[in-house]
Amino acid sequence: MDAEAVRNLLDKHVRESGSLRKWAKQYNGEAAFACRVINGEREPSDTILNILGLERVVTYRKKGSKTNGK
């Protein structure tokens, strides 16, 4: 899943809650931070990823490589 998909998932989750403020209150989060994540200005925190049922995974590959590790 790429960053855009995570932002879209968070946006959908917030909309299903009714509003950003309701979402923040329900999950003990900060509405302003979640808004910045949705807008692509910040990376999602571990708390937001947990709420969405996701975990952060970092990978690296050699420059110019089109396949994993090759």
Buried (B, 14 or more C-beta within 10 A) or exposed (E): EEEEEBBEBBBEBBEEBEEBEEBBEEBEBBBEBBBBBBEEEBEBBEBBBEBBEBEEEEEEEEEEEEEEEE
